Amino acid sequence: MPELPDLAIVAEAFHAALSGRGVRSASAPGPLAVRGTPAELEALVGQRLARVDRRGKFLRLELERDAVVISPMLTGRFQLAGHRDRLPAKTAVVLGFGTRRDGPPGDAAPWTAGAPWLPAVGDTPEIRYRDTTQMGKVYLLPSEVERSVPGLGPDEIGPDADDPGLTIDIWRERIRRHPGELKNLLRNQAFVAGIGNAYSDEILHAARLAPFRKRSTLAPDEIDELYRAMRSTLAAAIEVLRGRVPPTFEKQVRDFLAVHGHGGSPCPRCGTRITEVSPGGMATAFCRGCQR
Ligand SMILES: [Zn+2]
């Protein structure tokens, strides 16, 4: 499932590659994924893409008038391709873009500058959104239509885990309301947005805290350590992914993680064999040697 670091790469890359271009085609080979009408999809054509960004586990495309929000859920993936490239199976939505006069927007992420995968100004690239399980959704948000996006309501989504505004003081304040298990706490989007099953394991390993430990048992310095581990784990992952994901944006790179997906292997910190359990079918990996 794409989490904050995965979507951060896609958002930064797509903003650099596509913003400033006009939509030249919009189609839905998998219409079940779309929340919106065919007319609303068609109305995207001709609008200029202003920016691409990420909020929690959602990717947002802001056009000059309307917006599109994509919730990839478990298996949704994004591809950046030329319009003549073969369309992959299970493609749900395709947005085609025209040429642009200038290069990337002035606020493009610095790491994207001069990247070999950036389409040339005269190219006509496409975003393909595909989803093998069809669980994800593409929400069309025309400026004149009130359409709510489940998970993006004001009570449903908290600050992004990497939001500079989420200071340690705000963290200490917010975490008090959540007494339960730490893994569930990190995955609770209303508490902090963008973290899922994989990165919650990584953050807890970095913080040396056990996933099923209750927040109510944490000492103040452990609460602070969890904050620092969250920030540093996500920032380090984004740095790795910038170098590993492009130009295959649909690829989910997870092999560099310390514990998630590595049950049975030695812990990179203490050498103890990593434990993996799957309560409710959700794999949780942690180290009994160095997480308390
Ligand atoms: Zn360990």
py3Dmol code that shows the C-alpha trace and the ligand (Angstrom):
import py3Dmol

protein = """\
ATOM      1  CA  MET A   1       0.000   0.000   0.000  1.00  0.00           C
ATOM      2  CA  PRO A   2       1.438   3.364  -0.940  1.00  0.00           C
ATOM      3  CA  GLU A   3       2.314   5.356   2.179  1.00  0.00           C
ATOM      4  CA  LEU A   4       3.640   8.870   2.738  1.00  0.00           C
ATOM      5  CA  PRO A   5       7.174   8.278   1.350  1.00  0.00           C
ATOM      6  CA  ASP A   6       5.870   6.452  -1.755  1.00  0.00           C
ATOM      7  CA  LEU A   7       3.324   9.146  -2.556  1.00  0.00           C
ATOM      8  CA  ALA A   8       5.757  11.967  -1.781  1.00  0.00           C
ATOM      9  CA  ILE A   9       7.974  10.746  -4.630  1.00  0.00           C
ATOM     10  CA  VAL A  10       5.045  10.485  -7.055  1.00  0.00           C
ATOM     11  CA  ALA A  11       3.705  13.918  -6.095  1.00  0.00           C
ATOM     12  CA  GLU A  12       7.072  15.666  -6.393  1.00  0.00           C
ATOM     13  CA  ALA A  13       7.922  13.946  -9.667  1.00  0.00           C
ATOM     14  CA  PHE A  14       4.525  14.491 -11.287  1.00  0.00           C
ATOM     15  CA  HIS A  15       4.465  18.131 -10.225  1.00  0.00           C
ATOM     16  CA  ALA A  16       7.858  18.648 -11.869  1.00  0.00           C
ATOM     17  CA  ALA A  17       6.926  16.664 -14.979  1.00  0.00           C
ATOM     18  CA  LEU A  18       3.386  17.862 -15.629  1.00  0.00           C
ATOM     19  CA  SER A  19       2.391  21.117 -13.933  1.00  0.00           C
ATOM     20  CA  GLY A  20       1.951  23.890 -16.457  1.00  0.00           C
ATOM     21  CA  ARG A  21       0.631  21.489 -19.094  1.00  0.00           C
ATOM     22  CA  GLY A  22      -2.982  21.401 -20.236  1.00  0.00           C
ATOM     23  CA  VAL A  23      -5.080  18.226 -20.079  1.00  0.00           C
ATOM     24  CA  ARG A  24      -5.524  16.993 -23.653  1.00  0.00           C
ATOM     25  CA  SER A  25      -7.420  13.781 -22.914  1.00  0.00           C
ATOM     26  CA  ALA A  26      -9.200  12.138 -19.979  1.00  0.00           C
ATOM     27  CA  SER A  27     -10.518   8.597 -20.090  1.00  0.00           C
ATOM     28  CA  ALA A  28     -11.586   5.870 -17.686  1.00  0.00           C
ATOM     29  CA  PRO A  29     -10.940   2.346 -19.001  1.00  0.00           C
ATOM     30  CA  GLY A  30     -11.953   1.188 -15.495  1.00  0.00           C
ATOM     31  CA  PRO A  31     -14.947   3.420 -14.780  1.00  0.00           C
ATOM     32  CA  LEU A  32     -15.793   1.645 -11.491  1.00  0.00           C
ATOM     33  CA  ALA A  33     -12.809   3.409  -9.908  1.00  0.00           C
ATOM     34  CA  VAL A  34     -14.192   6.853 -10.710  1.00  0.00           C
ATOM     35  CA  ARG A  35     -16.380   8.881  -8.362  1.00  0.00           C
ATOM     36  CA  GLY A  36     -17.848  11.443 -10.716  1.00  0.00           C
ATOM     37  CA  THR A  37     -19.685  11.561 -14.022  1.00  0.00           C
ATOM     38  CA  PRO A  38     -18.320  11.007 -17.552  1.00  0.00           C
ATOM     39  CA  ALA A  39     -19.163  14.653 -18.262  1.00  0.00           C
ATOM     40  CA  GLU A  40     -17.078  15.756 -15.272  1.00  0.00           C
ATOM     41  CA  LEU A  41     -14.168  13.662 -16.520  1.00  0.00           C
ATOM     42  CA  GLU A  42     -14.461  15.126 -20.010  1.00  0.00           C
ATOM     43  CA  ALA A  43     -14.607  18.638 -18.533  1.00  0.00           C
ATOM     44  CA  LEU A  44     -11.009  18.235 -17.319  1.00  0.00           C
ATOM     45  CA  VAL A  45      -9.835  18.489 -20.933  1.00  0.00           C
ATOM     46  CA  GLY A  46      -8.450  21.921 -21.678  1.00  0.00           C
ATOM     47  CA  GLN A  47      -7.699  22.793 -18.068  1.00  0.00           C
ATOM     48  CA  ARG A  48      -4.116  23.516 -17.108  1.00  0.00           C
ATOM     49  CA  LEU A  49      -2.542  21.474 -14.294  1.00  0.00           C
ATOM     50  CA  ALA A  50      -1.508  23.896 -11.566  1.00  0.00           C
ATOM     51  CA  ARG A  51       0.065  21.518  -9.079  1.00  0.00           C
ATOM     52  CA  VAL A  52       0.360  17.953  -7.830  1.00  0.00           C
ATOM     53  CA  ASP A  53       0.707  17.268  -4.142  1.00  0.00           C
ATOM     54  CA  ARG A  54       0.003  14.735  -1.431  1.00  0.00           C
ATOM     55  CA  ARG A  55      -2.173  14.765   1.675  1.00  0.00           C
ATOM     56  CA  GLY A  56      -2.040  11.715   3.927  1.00  0.00           C
ATOM     57  CA  LYS A  57      -2.356   8.728   1.605  1.00  0.00           C
ATOM     58  CA  PHE A  58      -4.087  10.754  -1.120  1.00  0.00           C
ATOM     59  CA  LEU A  59      -2.585  12.204  -4.300  1.00  0.00           C
ATOM     60  CA  ARG A  60      -4.112  15.514  -5.414  1.00  0.00           C
ATOM     61  CA  LEU A  61      -4.098  17.092  -8.850  1.00  0.00           C
ATOM     62  CA  GLU A  62      -5.094  20.733  -8.766  1.00  0.00           C
ATOM     63  CA  LEU A  63      -6.253  21.976 -12.151  1.00  0.00           C
ATOM     64  CA  GLU A  64      -7.020  25.566 -13.032  1.00  0.00           C
ATOM     65  CA  ARG A  65     -10.698  25.078 -12.185  1.00  0.00           C
ATOM     66  CA  ASP A  66     -11.361  21.544 -10.904  1.00  0.00           C
ATOM     67  CA  ALA A  67      -9.393  19.034  -8.849  1.00  0.00           C
ATOM     68  CA  VAL A  68      -8.821  15.294  -8.870  1.00  0.00           C
ATOM     69  CA  VAL A  69      -8.036  13.327  -5.710  1.00  0.00           C
ATOM     70  CA  ILE A  70      -6.824   9.750  -5.892  1.00  0.00           C
ATOM     71  CA  SER A  71      -6.938   7.278  -3.018  1.00  0.00           C
ATOM     72  CA  PRO A  72      -4.832   4.316  -4.162  1.00  0.00           C
ATOM     73  CA  MET A  73      -5.787   2.125  -1.163  1.00  0.00           C
ATOM     74  CA  LEU A  74      -3.948  -1.225  -1.244  1.00  0.00           C
ATOM     75  CA  THR A  75      -2.909  -1.729  -4.841  1.00  0.00           C
ATOM     76  CA  GLY A  76      -3.361   1.519  -6.774  1.00  0.00           C
ATOM     77  CA  ARG A  77      -0.226   2.554  -8.678  1.00  0.00           C
ATOM     78  CA  PHE A  78       0.785   5.509 -10.858  1.00  0.00           C
ATOM     79  CA  GLN A  79       2.637   5.460 -14.143  1.00  0.00           C
ATOM     80  CA  LEU A  80       4.197   8.346 -16.030  1.00  0.00           C
ATOM     81  CA  ALA A  81       4.372   7.449 -19.708  1.00  0.00           C
ATOM     82  CA  GLY A  82       4.342   8.779 -23.227  1.00  0.00           C
ATOM     83  CA  HIS A  83       0.925   8.735 -24.870  1.00  0.00           C
ATOM     84  CA  ARG A  84       2.050   6.120 -27.396  1.00  0.00           C
ATOM     85  CA  ASP A  85       3.318   3.681 -24.749  1.00  0.00           C
ATOM     86  CA  ARG A  86       1.304   0.495 -24.308  1.00  0.00           C
ATOM     87  CA  LEU A  87      -1.452   0.824 -21.720  1.00  0.00           C
ATOM     88  CA  PRO A  88      -0.938  -1.659 -18.858  1.00  0.00           C
ATOM     89  CA  ALA A  89      -3.706  -4.062 -17.806  1.00  0.00           C
ATOM     90  CA  LYS A  90      -6.130  -2.882 -15.114  1.00  0.00           C
ATOM     91  CA  THR A  91      -5.604   0.774 -15.975  1.00  0.00           C
ATOM     92  CA  ALA A  92      -8.521   2.638 -14.441  1.00  0.00           C
ATOM     93  CA  VAL A  93      -7.934   6.248 -15.477  1.00  0.00           C
ATOM     94  CA  VAL A  94      -5.672   7.948 -18.011  1.00  0.00           C
ATOM     95  CA  LEU A  95      -4.995  11.679 -18.077  1.00  0.00           C
ATOM     96  CA  GLY A  96      -3.104  12.885 -21.130  1.00  0.00           C
ATOM     97  CA  PHE A  97      -1.217  16.176 -21.077  1.00  0.00           C
ATOM     98  CA  GLY A  98      -0.066  18.526 -23.795  1.00  0.00           C
ATOM     99  CA  THR A  99       3.202  20.336 -24.346  1.00  0.00           C
ATOM    100  CA  ARG A 100       4.319  23.214 -22.157  1.00  0.00           C
ATOM    101  CA  ARG A 101       6.223  26.312 -23.099  1.00  0.00           C
ATOM    102  CA  ASP A 102       8.522  26.392 -20.099  1.00  0.00           C
ATOM    103  CA  GLY A 103      10.274  23.680 -18.126  1.00  0.00           C
ATOM    104  CA  PRO A 104       9.260  22.479 -14.653  1.00  0.00           C
ATOM    105  CA  PRO A 105       7.468  24.918 -12.322  1.00  0.00           C
ATOM    106  CA  GLY A 106       9.628  27.168 -10.157  1.00  0.00           C
ATOM    107  CA  ASP A 107       8.629  25.310  -6.992  1.00  0.00           C
ATOM    108  CA  ALA A 108       9.513  21.845  -8.309  1.00  0.00           C
ATOM    109  CA  ALA A 109      11.426  19.727  -5.786  1.00  0.00           C
ATOM    110  CA  PRO A 110      15.167  20.374  -6.267  1.00  0.00           C
ATOM    111  CA  TRP A 111      15.986  16.652  -6.628  1.00  0.00           C
ATOM    112  CA  THR A 112      13.896  16.497  -9.827  1.00  0.00           C
ATOM    113  CA  ALA A 113      15.995  19.156 -11.629  1.00  0.00           C
ATOM    114  CA  GLY A 114      17.461  17.801 -14.852  1.00  0.00           C
ATOM    115  CA  ALA A 115      16.175  14.267 -14.161  1.00  0.00           C
ATOM    116  CA  PRO A 116      16.379  12.032 -17.246  1.00  0.00           C
ATOM    117  CA  TRP A 117      12.748  10.909 -16.841  1.00  0.00           C
ATOM    118  CA  LEU A 118      11.350  14.463 -17.057  1.00  0.00           C
ATOM    119  CA  PRO A 119       9.337  14.755 -20.293  1.00  0.00           C
ATOM    120  CA  ALA A 120      10.668  17.391 -22.665  1.00  0.00           C
ATOM    121  CA  VAL A 121       8.632  20.585 -23.071  1.00  0.00           C
ATOM    122  CA  GLY A 122       7.358  19.346 -26.445  1.00  0.00           C
ATOM    123  CA  ASP A 123       6.373  15.865 -25.183  1.00  0.00           C
ATOM    124  CA  THR A 124       2.788  14.795 -24.487  1.00  0.00           C
ATOM    125  CA  PRO A 125       3.003  12.636 -21.345  1.00  0.00           C
ATOM    126  CA  GLU A 126       0.271  10.726 -19.549  1.00  0.00           C
ATOM    127  CA  ILE A 127      -0.595   9.734 -16.006  1.00  0.00           C
ATOM    128  CA  ARG A 128      -1.981   6.223 -15.883  1.00  0.00           C
ATOM    129  CA  TYR A 129      -3.637   5.157 -12.662  1.00  0.00           C
ATOM    130  CA  ARG A 130      -3.993   1.408 -12.436  1.00  0.00           C
ATOM    131  CA  ASP A 131      -5.306  -0.849  -9.710  1.00  0.00           C
ATOM    132  CA  THR A 132      -5.275  -4.634  -9.793  1.00  0.00           C
ATOM    133  CA  THR A 133      -7.873  -5.018  -7.035  1.00  0.00           C
ATOM    134  CA  GLN A 134      -9.975  -1.980  -8.025  1.00  0.00           C
ATOM    135  CA  MET A 135     -10.170  -0.931  -4.367  1.00  0.00           C
ATOM    136  CA  GLY A 136      -8.754   2.543  -4.891  1.00  0.00           C
ATOM    137  CA  LYS A 137     -10.847   5.476  -6.037  1.00  0.00           C
ATOM    138  CA  VAL A 138     -10.428   8.510  -8.267  1.00  0.00           C
ATOM    139  CA  TYR A 139     -12.555  11.419  -7.075  1.00  0.00           C
ATOM    140  CA  LEU A 140     -13.458  14.120  -9.575  1.00  0.00           C
ATOM    141  CA  LEU A 141     -13.999  17.387  -7.754  1.00  0.00           C
ATOM    142  CA  PRO A 142     -15.485  19.977 -10.107  1.00  0.00           C
ATOM    143  CA  SER A 143     -15.366  23.448  -8.603  1.00  0.00           C
ATOM    144  CA  GLU A 144     -19.170  23.741  -8.624  1.00  0.00           C
ATOM    145  CA  VAL A 145     -19.935  20.305  -7.112  1.00  0.00           C
ATOM    146  CA  GLU A 146     -19.854  19.465  -3.397  1.00  0.00           C
ATOM    147  CA  ARG A 147     -18.415  15.956  -3.297  1.00  0.00           C
ATOM    148  CA  SER A 148     -16.828  14.706  -0.099  1.00  0.00           C
ATOM    149  CA  VAL A 149     -13.856  12.375  -0.202  1.00  0.00           C
ATOM    150  CA  PRO A 150     -14.042   9.667   2.502  1.00  0.00           C
ATOM    151  CA  GLY A 151     -10.969   9.982   4.697  1.00  0.00           C
ATOM    152  CA  LEU A 152     -10.366  13.650   3.899  1.00  0.00           C
ATOM    153  CA  GLY A 153     -13.064  15.123   6.142  1.00  0.00           C
ATOM    154  CA  PRO A 154     -11.866  17.540   8.836  1.00  0.00           C
ATOM    155  CA  ASP A 155     -12.469  14.947  11.593  1.00  0.00           C
ATOM    156  CA  GLU A 156     -10.961  12.112   9.577  1.00  0.00           C
ATOM    157  CA  ILE A 157      -7.466  13.358   8.820  1.00  0.00           C
ATOM    158  CA  GLY A 158      -4.880  14.827  11.166  1.00  0.00           C
ATOM    159  CA  PRO A 159      -1.675  16.666  10.286  1.00  0.00           C
ATOM    160  CA  ASP A 160       0.688  14.954   7.880  1.00  0.00           C
ATOM    161  CA  ALA A 161       3.425  13.029   9.658  1.00  0.00           C
ATOM    162  CA  ASP A 162       6.034  15.225   7.950  1.00  0.00           C
ATOM    163  CA  ASP A 163       4.140  18.505   8.317  1.00  0.00           C
ATOM    164  CA  PRO A 164       6.530  21.182   9.634  1.00  0.00           C
ATOM    165  CA  GLY A 165       3.563  22.535  11.614  1.00  0.00           C
ATOM    166  CA  LEU A 166       3.372  19.293  13.597  1.00  0.00           C
ATOM    167  CA  THR A 167       5.873  20.397  16.223  1.00  0.00           C
ATOM    168  CA  ILE A 168       6.904  18.253  19.163  1.00  0.00           C
ATOM    169  CA  ASP A 169       4.679  20.348  21.449  1.00  0.00           C
ATOM    170  CA  ILE A 170       1.647  19.662  19.252  1.00  0.00           C
ATOM    171  CA  TRP A 171       2.643  15.992  19.075  1.00  0.00           C
ATOM    172  CA  ARG A 172       2.753  15.719  22.893  1.00  0.00           C
ATOM    173  CA  GLU A 173      -0.611  17.415  23.106  1.00  0.00           C
ATOM    174  CA  ARG A 174      -2.327  15.308  20.413  1.00  0.00           C
ATOM    175  CA  ILE A 175      -0.965  11.952  21.546  1.00  0.00           C
ATOM    176  CA  ARG A 176      -2.549  12.295  24.987  1.00  0.00           C
ATOM    177  CA  ARG A 177      -5.966  11.568  23.505  1.00  0.00           C
ATOM    178  CA  HIS A 178      -4.846   8.164  22.234  1.00  0.00           C
ATOM    179  CA  PRO A 179      -4.192   5.586  24.966  1.00  0.00           C
ATOM    180  CA  GLY A 180      -4.098   2.454  22.749  1.00  0.00           C
ATOM    181  CA  GLU A 181      -1.448   0.317  21.054  1.00  0.00           C
ATOM    182  CA  LEU A 182       1.365   2.174  19.324  1.00  0.00           C
ATOM    183  CA  LYS A 183       1.058   0.486  15.935  1.00  0.00           C
ATOM    184  CA  ASN A 184      -2.647   1.357  15.744  1.00  0.00           C
ATOM    185  CA  LEU A 185      -1.884   4.872  16.915  1.00  0.00           C
ATOM    186  CA  LEU A 186       0.590   5.520  14.083  1.00  0.00           C
ATOM    187  CA  ARG A 187      -1.812   4.052  11.516  1.00  0.00           C
ATOM    188  CA  ASN A 188      -4.703   6.187  12.762  1.00  0.00           C
ATOM    189  CA  GLN A 189      -5.033   8.823  10.019  1.00  0.00           C
ATOM    190  CA  ALA A 190      -7.069  11.089  12.288  1.00  0.00           C
ATOM    191  CA  PHE A 191      -4.088  11.251  14.663  1.00  0.00           C
ATOM    192  CA  VAL A 192      -1.341  11.631  12.090  1.00  0.00           C
ATOM    193  CA  ALA A 193      -1.693  11.182   8.327  1.00  0.00           C
ATOM    194  CA  GLY A 194       0.323   9.185   5.816  1.00  0.00           C
ATOM    195  CA  ILE A 195       1.596   6.190   7.820  1.00  0.00           C
ATOM    196  CA  GLY A 196       0.414   2.642   7.116  1.00  0.00           C
ATOM    197  CA  ASN A 197       1.386  -0.910   7.925  1.00  0.00           C
ATOM    198  CA  ALA A 198       4.970  -0.836   6.639  1.00  0.00           C
ATOM    199  CA  TYR A 199       6.220   2.488   7.960  1.00  0.00           C
ATOM    200  CA  SER A 200       4.543   2.061  11.347  1.00  0.00           C
ATOM    201  CA  ASP A 201       6.765  -1.012  11.842  1.00  0.00           C
ATOM    202  CA  GLU A 202       9.831   0.924  10.713  1.00  0.00           C
ATOM    203  CA  ILE A 203       9.143   3.910  12.961  1.00  0.00           C
ATOM    204  CA  LEU A 204       8.567   1.714  16.016  1.00  0.00           C
ATOM    205  CA  HIS A 205      11.798  -0.171  15.352  1.00  0.00           C
ATOM    206  CA  ALA A 206      13.684   3.123  15.043  1.00  0.00           C
ATOM    207  CA  ALA A 207      12.112   4.286  18.318  1.00  0.00           C
ATOM    208  CA  ARG A 208      12.901   0.926  20.031  1.00  0.00           C
ATOM    209  CA  LEU A 209       9.239   0.609  21.020  1.00  0.00           C
ATOM    210  CA  ALA A 210       7.134  -2.551  20.674  1.00  0.00           C
ATOM    211  CA  PRO A 211       4.089  -2.334  18.354  1.00  0.00           C
ATOM    212  CA  PHE A 212       1.559  -3.679  20.861  1.00  0.00           C
ATOM    213  CA  ARG A 213       2.755  -1.516  23.717  1.00  0.00           C
ATOM    214  CA  LYS A 214       0.087   0.893  24.936  1.00  0.00           C
ATOM    215  CA  ARG A 215       0.705   4.616  24.549  1.00  0.00           C
ATOM    216  CA  SER A 216      -0.571   5.079  28.118  1.00  0.00           C
ATOM    217  CA  THR A 217       2.550   3.236  29.357  1.00  0.00           C
ATOM    218  CA  LEU A 218       5.048   5.543  27.614  1.00  0.00           C
ATOM    219  CA  ALA A 219       7.334   7.824  29.583  1.00  0.00           C
ATOM    220  CA  PRO A 220       7.640  11.423  28.313  1.00  0.00           C
ATOM    221  CA  ASP A 221      11.041  10.753  26.766  1.00  0.00           C
ATOM    222  CA  GLU A 222       9.592   7.766  24.884  1.00  0.00           C
ATOM    223  CA  ILE A 223       6.827   9.962  23.455  1.00  0.00           C
ATOM    224  CA  ASP A 224       9.494  12.376  22.229  1.00  0.00           C
ATOM    225  CA  GLU A 225      11.593   9.542  20.837  1.00  0.00           C
ATOM    226  CA  LEU A 226       8.593   8.259  18.867  1.00  0.00           C
ATOM    227  CA  TYR A 227       8.221  11.701  17.286  1.00  0.00           C
ATOM    228  CA  ARG A 228      11.890  11.887  16.332  1.00  0.00           C
ATOM    229  CA  ALA A 229      11.823   8.333  14.954  1.00  0.00           C
ATOM    230  CA  MET A 230       8.754   9.149  12.849  1.00  0.00           C
ATOM    231  CA  ARG A 231      10.392  12.205  11.321  1.00  0.00           C
ATOM    232  CA  SER A 232      13.787  10.630  10.693  1.00  0.00           C
ATOM    233  CA  THR A 233      12.407   7.325   9.348  1.00  0.00           C
ATOM    234  CA  LEU A 234      10.135   9.046   6.825  1.00  0.00           C
ATOM    235  CA  ALA A 235      12.798  11.539   5.735  1.00  0.00           C
ATOM    236  CA  ALA A 236      15.379   8.782   5.257  1.00  0.00           C
ATOM    237  CA  ALA A 237      12.909   6.666   3.270  1.00  0.00           C
ATOM    238  CA  ILE A 238      12.031   9.578   0.975  1.00  0.00           C
ATOM    239  CA  GLU A 239      15.734  10.121   0.315  1.00  0.00           C
ATOM    240  CA  VAL A 240      16.212   6.463  -0.624  1.00  0.00           C
ATOM    241  CA  LEU A 241      13.104   6.368  -2.809  1.00  0.00           C
ATOM    242  CA  ARG A 242      14.101   9.495  -4.766  1.00  0.00           C
ATOM    243  CA  GLY A 243      17.070   7.539  -6.015  1.00  0.00           C
ATOM    244  CA  ARG A 244      15.343   4.191  -6.481  1.00  0.00           C
ATOM    245  CA  VAL A 245      11.782   4.734  -7.750  1.00  0.00           C
ATOM    246  CA  PRO A 246      12.008   6.938 -10.872  1.00  0.00           C
ATOM    247  CA  PRO A 247      11.319   6.422 -13.675  1.00  0.00           C
ATOM    248  CA  THR A 248       9.175   3.417 -12.700  1.00  0.00           C
ATOM    249  CA  PHE A 249       6.734   5.233 -10.444  1.00  0.00           C
ATOM    250  CA  GLU A 250       4.409   2.234 -10.232  1.00  0.00           C
ATOM    251  CA  LYS A 251       7.144   0.228  -8.531  1.00  0.00           C
ATOM    252  CA  GLN A 252       6.895  -0.040  -4.751  1.00  0.00           C
ATOM    253  CA  VAL A 253      10.395  -0.198  -3.298  1.00  0.00           C
ATOM    254  CA  ARG A 254      10.472  -1.730   0.188  1.00  0.00           C
ATOM    255  CA  ASP A 255      13.597  -3.893   0.227  1.00  0.00           C
ATOM    256  CA  PHE A 256      15.624  -1.326   2.195  1.00  0.00           C
ATOM    257  CA  LEU A 257      13.328  -1.424   5.230  1.00  0.00           C
ATOM    258  CA  ALA A 258      14.830  -2.616   8.521  1.00  0.00           C
ATOM    259  CA  VAL A 259      12.076  -4.918   9.846  1.00  0.00           C
ATOM    260  CA  HIS A 260       8.868  -4.770   7.800  1.00  0.00           C
ATOM    261  CA  GLY A 261       8.766  -7.742   5.447  1.00  0.00           C
ATOM    262  CA  HIS A 262      11.907  -9.188   7.044  1.00  0.00           C
ATOM    263  CA  GLY A 263      10.402 -11.620   9.548  1.00  0.00           C
ATOM    264  CA  GLY A 264      12.917 -14.353  10.405  1.00  0.00           C
ATOM    265  CA  SER A 265      15.950 -12.294   9.357  1.00  0.00           C
ATOM    266  CA  PRO A 266      18.416 -10.885  11.892  1.00  0.00           C
ATOM    267  CA  CYS A 267      17.617  -7.433  13.272  1.00  0.00           C
ATOM    268  CA  PRO A 268      20.048  -4.952  11.679  1.00  0.00           C
ATOM    269  CA  ARG A 269      20.565  -3.308  15.083  1.00  0.00           C
ATOM    270  CA  CYS A 270      20.934  -6.199  17.536  1.00  0.00           C
ATOM    271  CA  GLY A 271      20.981  -9.399  15.473  1.00  0.00           C
ATOM    272  CA  THR A 272      17.929 -10.972  17.140  1.00  0.00           C
ATOM    273  CA  ARG A 273      15.662 -12.825  14.721  1.00  0.00           C
ATOM    274  CA  ILE A 274      12.822 -10.470  13.679  1.00  0.00           C
ATOM    275  CA  THR A 275       9.356 -11.564  14.802  1.00  0.00           C
ATOM    276  CA  GLU A 276       6.453 -11.375  12.374  1.00  0.00           C
ATOM    277  CA  VAL A 277       2.855 -11.795  13.494  1.00  0.00           C
ATOM    278  CA  SER A 278      -0.356 -11.230  11.549  1.00  0.00           C
ATOM    279  CA  PRO A 279      -3.243 -10.378  13.852  1.00  0.00           C
ATOM    280  CA  GLY A 280      -6.288  -9.844  11.649  1.00  0.00           C
ATOM    281  CA  GLY A 281      -4.239 -10.654   8.544  1.00  0.00           C
ATOM    282  CA  MET A 282      -2.028  -7.573   8.815  1.00  0.00           C
ATOM    283  CA  ALA A 283       1.668  -8.444   8.999  1.00  0.00           C
ATOM    284  CA  THR A 284       3.521  -6.739  11.830  1.00  0.00           C
ATOM    285  CA  ALA A 285       7.279  -7.158  12.163  1.00  0.00           C
ATOM    286  CA  PHE A 286       9.350  -6.172  15.164  1.00  0.00           C
ATOM    287  CA  CYS A 287      12.411  -7.145  17.170  1.00  0.00           C
ATOM    288  CA  ARG A 288      11.973  -8.686  20.601  1.00  0.00           C
ATOM    289  CA  GLY A 289      15.656  -7.990  21.253  1.00  0.00           C
ATOM    290  CA  CYS A 290      15.675  -4.202  21.050  1.00  0.00           C
ATOM    291  CA  GLN A 291      12.048  -3.004  21.037  1.00  0.00           C
ATOM    292  CA  ARG A 292      10.362  -2.600  24.413  1.00  0.00           C
TER     293      ARG A 292
END
"""
ligand_1 = """\
1
ZN
Zn 16.847 -5.702 17.410
"""
view = py3Dmol.view(width=600, height=400)
view.addModel(protein, "pdb")
view.setStyle({"model": 0}, {"cartoon": {"style": "trace"}})
view.addModel(ligand_1, "xyz")
view.setStyle({"model": 1}, {"stick": {}})
view.zoomTo()
view.show()
